[in-house]
Amino acid sequence: MGAFERAQLFKLIVELGSMVATAKALNISPSAVSKRLAELESQLGVQLLKRSTRSIVITEAGEHFYQEVRELSGRWQSLVDETATLGESPSGRLTVAAPAPVLSRVLMPMLPGFNANFPEIKLELLSVDYDDLPLRSADISLARHIEAFDSGTFVGVPLCEYRNGLFASPEYINKHGSPHKVEELVQHSCLCYGKENRSYLWCLGEESVEVKGRLVSDNTEVIIQAAVQGMGIAYIPRMIIERELACGELMSVLTYVESQRFSMWGYYQQLAYLPAKTRAFIDYFRHSW
């Protein structure tokens, strides 16, 4: 058994939680599993797992090695899938990581069409905080432009542009009226994205206003639902509320002003080649938006 196979065995031990379970999964004896793990540790010169009669505990070195092996395994499978289907339609598992609002409100509306065009691509969607992107284990990560990403490890490509606008429910406008100037927003109930009860600066073209949120949340879905329920005016990207605008649950406020232009980017690891499934996703996303 070579080093790569031993590393795969170690990965399976970690994921199954025991050497006995690993032995059963591989149809070999527990002693063979223990021997191969010992050979891997001897080769690496570090202890990967602390063993007892009842449990295993992964070491710091083991955790690092596991994460790297997990990533390499995914890349290996991608290479196998890609090579096996050269000249055919893109296929295989495509892992997409993005913040929850991007998954549910940007990606989901385009998935029926994507699935119809590329039925052999199996999607795995991971909800990941913006600060943890790009995700190394994902085939592609979606996020607003990241200024300081590791350009030696990742490639970043622009996918689409969007702007923030002001939106409220017809119920709110009927009850409180609509502001006619940006500075009048301070007289209204504003729904602010964030984690603290403080003032927030809303930048709208060449104008800006500091507002105090009646409701503050770091969950975009909460902000949207609060606006739909008539609780105030939200400052959010139009692209994520197309459904609410189409059915009349929300409407534009101060339609003559918009924020600066923002960009949605896709990030993937630098490889000697770009897998066809990733290229298909990038091209389809750009076409959809």
C-alpha positions, 0 to 999 in steps of 0.5 A: 500500500502506497502513501496516498492509499494510507492517507485515504485510510487515515481519512476514513478512520477520522470520518468513521470514528474508529479503526474497527468501523474502518476495517469493516468498511474496507473488509480487512482486519483491525490489525491491518488498519492499525499497522497501515496507520502506524506505517503512515505515522512512521513515514510522516514522523508525527502521531496523527491519532491518540488511541485507546481501547475505546476511542481515538482522538485526533492530534493537532498534526492529525487534524492538519493532515486530515484537512489537507488529505480531504482537499486532495481527495476532492481534487483527485476525484475531480481529476478522475471525473474530468479525465473520464469525461473529456469530450463529453458533457460536464459531469461530476460533483460540483461543490459551491460555497457561499453565504446563505443569502447568496445560496438561497436568493441568487443561486437557487433561482438559476438552478433549475435552468442549470440542472436542465442544461447540465444534468450530469453535474451533481451540486453540493451547496455549502453555507459559509460565512463571508469571512471564511471564504474562499473555501479551500475544499469547495470547487468554487466560492461565491462572494462579493469581491474579496480585497485580500484573498490569497492570489497565489492559491486562488483565482478570482473571476467577476461574475456579475455586478449589482447595486443596493437600493432602498425598499419598503412594503406598500403597507409601510409607505401608506402608513408613514409616507415615502421620503422624498430626499435622502436626508429624510431617511433619519425620520423613518424606521430603518432596518440595518444590517449589522451586529451592533445597535449603532448608527449606520452609514447608507451611501447612495450615489453621491449622497450619504446619510447616517441612520439609526436602526429600529431593527438591527440584524446580521441576518439578511433574511431577517431584514427582508422579512422585516421590510415585508412586514412593514417594519421599515425601510431596508438598504439591500441589493435589488438582485436578492429581492426580485421575488418580493418586488415581482409580487408587490410585497416590496417597492422601491423607495427614492428610486432616483438613488442607488449605491455604488456598483458592487461585484459578485465574484467566483473563487477557485483554486489555482490548477493546471486546468479548469475543470469543465464543470466549474467552467460550465457553472461560471459561464451559466452564472454570468449568462443568468445575471 
